[in-house]
């Protein structure tokens, strides 16, 4: 590892990112615009903790868009009627490294129905008997 890589970081990821952007810029306009929109969504909500996963994800996205452009497949057939749902499903293949994904997961855990432990129930003491005393 060179001394400047200790300061700047791995330059391989930067080269891969630039290659991805060149591939995206070479696409026809509708595919390029869709790619940029999906990229923006992925960068905000995707696995930001893991740069390798992010590079794999955008590289796969470029592959997908290049194949669709070569086959003449309309963007709506690639993304479906709900592009954000497509992006969520696409990102799910690469792990959930973003803080938003972790928070979303913790909300699912909190909201999932689970049996309440006895220590957390409202009444831990036995109820007093409501029977009437005999006269």
Buried (B, 14 or more C-beta within 10 A) or exposed (E): EEEEEEEEEEEEEEEBBEEBBEBBEEBEEBBBEBBBBBBEBBEEBBBBBBBEBBBBBBBBBBEBBBEBBEEEBEBEEBBEEEBEEBBBEBBEEBBBBBEEBEEBEEEEEEEEEEEEEEEEEEEEEEEEEEEEEEE
